[in-house]
Amino acid sequence: MLWRVLTVFRQYQPQSVTMYSTWRWLMQFPRELRWDLLALLGDITFVTESQTEAFLAQGNHEVLSRLLIDDLGPANIIYVALDTAGSSSGVMLNVLRDRQNMERRGARFIHSRDGDLMTRFSDELGSGAVVYVDDFAGSGNQFRRNRDAIAPFITGNFAEFFVAGCICEEALSRIEEVGVIPLPGLVHLRLERPLHNQTATLRPERKEALTALSKSIGGQGLGFKRLATMVIFARNAPNSTPLLFRGSLQQNPIRGIFPRWDDLPFSH
């Protein structure tokens, strides 16, 4: 654990993770739960910036390989950023565009709200691929909301793909049921989340105590939709991360070890 704190967790960008911050985080909680909390910390899957870029490149190469079968290339791809401007999706799309030189290779880039632009691009190309890009999908709700908004504007013969750093097990079926092919770097299973209500890796009494502790911190104690995810990106923690790791809003009264940017005090 010491090695992970010093070499891996320290790459977390919203707040520096050090031995002191780890000790300070741990000391906030009841003594009898601290070993369990350390064990939970050991179950975290931490995705570095370089790993995120590698996952996006891997998914993008898969898209290009499938297009090549039909003698199509980068110029037949329309990349789509999801949700609001400035979200992680837009950042991930920029990373993929720049690292893979996709703009110079002729690919098009739009936002999921740009229906008219999607119609124009798909009309011009006639066939190819529509590629949605993000770092993480938990429940699949955000993806479906954005994809369902832009899909009616696609004309012609286009395969749809979702390239992401990590997709939760719950989201896979929601993505596939609308004919979109998910291409995740990681699939986050329920069995990999000790606090999830369908997982039995912890003794029942310990799980109950940790779950109650997380819920006591805030209304979404186990994260968005109670997904209780254990994947942390160096850039930010998903909103489905348990509050045991994120802490309280504004970090008062509970400081997190992996707070999201929007969990931190405004002065930060």
C-alpha positions as CSV (number, residue, x, y, z in Angstrom):
1,M,0.0,0.0,0.0
2,L,2.8,2.4,0.8
3,W,4.3,1.8,-2.7
4,R,0.9,2.6,-4.3
5,V,0.5,5.9,-2.3
6,L,4.0,7.0,-3.1
7,T,4.1,6.1,-6.8
8,V,0.6,5.7,-8.1
9,F,-2.0,7.6,-6.1
10,R,0.3,10.6,-5.9
11,Q,-0.6,11.2,-9.6
12,Y,-4.2,12.1,-8.6
13,Q,-4.7,15.7,-9.9
14,P,-7.6,17.3,-7.9
15,Q,-5.7,16.8,-4.6
16,S,-2.2,15.5,-3.8
17,V,-2.2,12.1,-2.2
18,T,0.6,11.6,0.2
19,M,1.4,9.5,3.3
20,Y,0.1,12.4,5.5
21,S,-3.1,12.9,3.5
22,T,-3.7,9.1,3.6
23,W,-3.2,9.0,7.4
24,R,-5.4,12.1,7.9
25,W,-8.1,10.5,5.8
26,L,-7.9,7.3,7.8
27,M,-7.9,8.9,11.3
28,Q,-11.3,10.5,10.6
29,F,-13.1,7.1,10.9
30,P,-13.7,4.7,13.8
31,R,-10.7,2.8,14.9
32,E,-12.4,-0.6,14.4
33,L,-13.0,0.2,10.7
34,R,-9.6,1.4,9.7
35,W,-8.1,-1.9,8.6
36,D,-11.2,-2.5,6.5
37,L,-10.8,1.0,4.9
38,L,-7.1,0.2,4.1
39,A,-8.2,-3.0,2.5
40,L,-10.8,-1.1,0.4
41,L,-8.1,1.3,-0.6
42,G,-6.1,-1.7,-1.9
43,D,-9.0,-2.6,-4.1
44,I,-8.9,0.7,-6.0
45,T,-8.1,0.5,-9.7
46,F,-6.2,3.6,-10.4
47,V,-6.0,4.7,-14.1
48,T,-3.1,7.0,-14.9
49,E,-3.1,9.6,-17.7
50,S,-0.9,7.4,-19.8
51,Q,-3.1,4.4,-19.3
52,T,-6.2,6.5,-20.2
53,E,-4.5,7.6,-23.5
54,A,-3.5,3.9,-24.2
55,F,-7.1,2.8,-23.7
56,L,-8.4,5.5,-26.1
57,A,-5.8,4.6,-28.7
58,Q,-6.6,0.9,-28.4
59,G,-10.3,1.6,-29.0
60,N,-9.6,3.9,-31.9
61,H,-7.3,1.3,-33.5
62,E,-10.2,-1.2,-33.3
63,V,-12.5,1.3,-35.1
64,L,-9.9,1.9,-37.8
65,S,-9.4,-1.9,-38.3
66,R,-13.1,-2.5,-38.8
67,L,-13.4,0.4,-41.2
68,L,-10.4,-0.9,-43.2
69,I,-12.4,-4.1,-44.0
70,D,-14.8,-1.9,-46.1
71,D,-11.9,0.1,-47.6
72,L,-12.7,3.1,-45.4
73,G,-10.4,5.2,-43.3
74,P,-10.0,8.1,-40.8
75,A,-11.7,10.5,-43.2
76,N,-14.9,8.5,-42.8
77,I,-15.1,8.9,-39.0
78,I,-17.3,11.4,-37.1
79,Y,-16.2,11.7,-33.5
80,V,-18.8,12.9,-30.9
81,A,-18.2,14.5,-27.5
82,L,-20.9,13.8,-25.0
83,D,-22.7,16.1,-22.5
84,T,-21.9,19.7,-21.6
85,A,-18.9,21.6,-22.9
86,G,-15.9,21.2,-20.7
87,S,-17.0,17.7,-19.5
88,S,-14.5,14.8,-19.4
89,S,-15.8,13.6,-22.7
90,G,-14.6,16.7,-24.5
91,V,-11.3,16.4,-22.8
92,M,-11.0,12.8,-23.9
93,L,-11.9,13.6,-27.4
94,N,-9.2,16.2,-27.6
95,V,-6.7,13.8,-26.2
96,L,-7.6,11.2,-28.8
97,R,-7.6,13.7,-31.6
98,D,-4.2,15.1,-30.8
99,R,-2.4,11.9,-29.8
100,Q,-3.7,10.0,-32.8
101,N,-3.5,12.9,-35.3
102,M,-7.1,12.3,-36.3
103,E,-7.9,15.8,-37.4
104,R,-4.9,15.8,-39.8
105,R,-6.0,12.4,-41.0
106,G,-9.4,13.9,-42.1
107,A,-11.7,12.9,-39.3
108,R,-14.6,15.2,-38.3
109,F,-15.4,16.3,-34.7
110,I,-18.8,17.5,-33.3
111,H,-20.7,17.7,-30.0
112,S,-23.7,15.6,-29.3
113,R,-25.9,18.8,-29.4
114,D,-24.8,19.5,-33.0
115,G,-27.6,17.7,-34.8
116,D,-27.5,19.9,-37.9
117,L,-23.7,19.4,-38.2
118,M,-24.1,15.6,-37.8
119,T,-26.6,15.6,-40.7
120,R,-24.3,17.7,-42.9
121,F,-21.2,15.5,-42.2
122,S,-23.0,12.2,-42.6
123,D,-24.7,13.4,-45.8
124,E,-21.2,14.3,-47.2
125,L,-19.6,11.0,-46.2
126,G,-22.4,8.6,-46.9
127,S,-20.9,5.8,-44.8
128,G,-18.3,5.3,-42.1
129,A,-18.3,5.3,-38.3
130,V,-19.8,7.5,-35.6
131,V,-17.5,7.3,-32.6
132,Y,-18.6,8.5,-29.1
133,V,-15.7,9.2,-26.7
134,D,-15.5,9.4,-22.9
135,D,-13.3,8.3,-20.1
136,F,-16.0,6.5,-18.0
137,A,-19.5,5.1,-18.2
138,G,-21.3,4.0,-15.0
139,S,-25.0,3.5,-15.4
140,G,-25.0,4.3,-19.1
141,N,-27.6,7.1,-18.5
142,Q,-25.4,9.9,-19.7
143,F,-24.3,8.0,-22.8
144,R,-27.9,7.1,-23.8
145,R,-29.2,10.6,-23.2
146,N,-26.6,12.1,-25.5
147,R,-26.6,9.3,-28.1
148,D,-30.4,9.3,-28.4
149,A,-30.3,13.1,-29.0
150,I,-27.8,12.9,-31.9
151,A,-28.7,9.6,-33.5
152,P,-31.8,10.8,-35.4
153,F,-29.5,13.2,-37.3
154,I,-27.3,10.5,-38.7
155,T,-28.0,9.7,-42.4
156,G,-26.4,7.1,-44.5
157,N,-24.7,3.8,-43.5
158,F,-22.7,4.4,-40.3
159,A,-21.6,1.9,-37.6
160,E,-21.6,3.4,-34.1
161,F,-18.9,2.8,-31.5
162,F,-18.3,4.0,-27.9
163,V,-14.6,4.3,-27.1
164,A,-14.0,4.7,-23.3
165,G,-11.4,4.2,-20.7
166,C,-13.7,2.2,-18.5
167,I,-17.4,1.0,-18.8
168,C,-19.3,-0.5,-15.9
169,E,-21.0,-3.8,-16.3
170,E,-24.4,-2.1,-16.0
171,A,-23.8,0.2,-18.9
172,L,-22.8,-2.4,-21.4
173,S,-26.3,-3.7,-22.1
174,R,-27.7,-0.2,-22.3
175,I,-25.1,0.7,-24.9
176,E,-25.5,-2.5,-27.0
177,E,-29.3,-2.5,-27.0
178,V,-29.3,0.6,-29.3
179,G,-26.8,-1.0,-31.7
180,V,-23.7,0.8,-30.5
181,I,-20.5,-1.3,-30.1
182,P,-18.7,-0.6,-26.8
183,L,-14.9,-0.5,-26.9
184,P,-13.7,-0.1,-23.3
185,G,-10.2,-0.3,-22.0
186,L,-11.6,-1.8,-18.8
187,V,-15.0,-3.4,-18.0
188,H,-15.7,-2.7,-14.3
189,L,-17.6,-5.7,-12.9
190,R,-20.0,-5.6,-9.9
191,L,-17.8,-8.3,-8.3
192,E,-14.9,-5.8,-8.2
193,R,-16.9,-3.4,-6.0
194,P,-16.8,-4.6,-2.3
195,L,-19.6,-2.2,-1.2
196,H,-22.0,-3.0,-4.1
197,N,-25.2,-4.5,-2.8
198,Q,-24.8,-7.6,-5.1
199,T,-21.3,-8.3,-4.0
200,A,-20.3,-10.6,-1.1
201,T,-16.6,-10.2,-0.8
202,L,-16.8,-8.6,2.6
203,R,-18.2,-10.2,5.8
204,P,-21.8,-9.0,6.1
205,E,-21.3,-7.1,9.3
206,R,-18.2,-5.3,8.0
207,K,-19.9,-4.4,4.7
208,E,-23.0,-3.1,6.6
209,A,-20.8,-0.9,8.9
210,L,-18.8,0.5,5.9
211,T,-21.9,1.1,3.9
212,A,-23.6,2.9,6.8
213,L,-20.4,5.0,7.3
214,S,-20.4,6.0,3.6
215,K,-24.1,6.9,3.7
216,S,-23.6,9.0,6.8
217,I,-21.2,11.3,4.8
218,G,-23.9,12.4,2.3
219,G,-27.0,11.5,0.3
220,Q,-25.2,9.5,-2.3
221,G,-23.0,7.6,0.0
222,L,-22.3,4.8,-2.5
223,G,-22.0,7.1,-5.4
224,F,-24.4,7.9,-8.3
225,K,-27.1,5.1,-8.6
226,R,-25.3,3.3,-5.7
227,L,-22.8,1.9,-8.2
228,A,-20.0,1.9,-5.5
229,T,-17.4,1.9,-8.2
230,M,-13.7,1.4,-7.4
231,V,-12.0,2.9,-10.5
232,I,-10.3,6.2,-10.0
233,F,-8.8,8.2,-12.9
234,A,-5.8,10.4,-12.4
235,R,-7.8,13.3,-13.9
236,N,-10.8,12.9,-11.6
237,A,-12.9,10.4,-9.7
238,P,-16.3,9.3,-11.2
239,N,-19.4,10.6,-9.5
240,S,-20.2,6.9,-8.8
241,T,-17.3,6.7,-6.3
242,P,-18.4,6.0,-2.7
243,L,-18.2,9.1,-0.4
244,L,-15.8,7.2,1.8
245,F,-13.1,8.1,-0.8
246,R,-14.5,11.4,-2.0
247,G,-15.4,13.0,1.4
248,S,-18.0,15.6,2.1
249,L,-19.0,18.4,-0.3
250,Q,-16.4,21.2,0.3
251,Q,-14.5,18.6,2.3
252,N,-16.3,19.5,5.5
253,P,-16.7,17.7,7.9
254,I,-15.1,14.7,6.1
255,R,-12.0,15.1,4.0
256,G,-11.7,12.6,1.1
257,I,-8.6,10.9,-0.2
258,F,-9.9,11.1,-3.8
259,P,-12.2,14.1,-3.9
260,R,-13.6,15.1,-7.2
261,W,-12.8,18.6,-8.4
262,D,-16.4,19.7,-7.5
263,D,-16.0,18.3,-4.0
264,L,-13.2,20.6,-3.1
265,P,-13.6,24.0,-1.4
266,F,-14.1,26.9,-3.7
267,S,-10.8,28.5,-2.5
268,H,-9.0,25.4,-3.8
